[in-house]
Amino acid sequence: MFEIEEGSGNVYADLNTADAGEMLVKAHLASKICSILKARHLTQMQAAAVLGLPQPKVSDMMRGKFRGISETKMIDCLARLGRDVQIVVKAAPRSRREGRVEVIFA
């Protein structure tokens, strides 16, 4: 019999990845970038030209391999795709000792 364990909501944390928070943020950003590219029916070469990335990096990102792409570059990609990106810094609730980083799409 298998024991089912509820996940934390961050697969990278569940797998004990050292940079789990950063990886989850990048996964959300990459997912949004890829969904925009697919909706526009762009080839990887066309996407590379729009995003200012080499085609192999676009290919990697579309396959979930985005370790070599910074969060800053991903935010730039979203801007190049016609998206406004806002970064809001606010105090964490007293119930938490540390703040957290999350991505919210409007």
C-alpha positions, 0 to 999 in steps of 0.5 A, a space after each residue: 500500500 502507498 501512503 499519500 502525503 499532501 504536498 506543500 504547494 511547492 513541488 521544489 520544496 517537497 523535493 527538498 530543492 535548495 532554491 525552492 522558492 526561486 524555482 517556483 517563482 520562475 516556474 510561474 513566470 515561464 508558464 505564463 511566457 509559454 502560454 502567451 507564445 503558444 496563444 500567438 502561435 509563434 515558432 521558437 525562432 520567432 519567439 527568440 527574436 521577440 524575447 531577446 533570447 537564443 532559440 535554444 533557451 526558448 526551447 529549454 524554457 518551453 520544456 521546463 528547463 529554466 535554471 539558466 534564465 534569471 527572474 529578471 530576464 523572465 520579467 523582461 520577456 513578459 514586458 516584451 510580450 506586452 505585459 505590465 509587471 508590477 512588483 509590490 513590497 509589503 510587510 509580512 503578517 506578524 504570524 510569519 517571521 519571513 516574507 515570501 515571494 509569489 507570482 499573481 497574474 491578473 
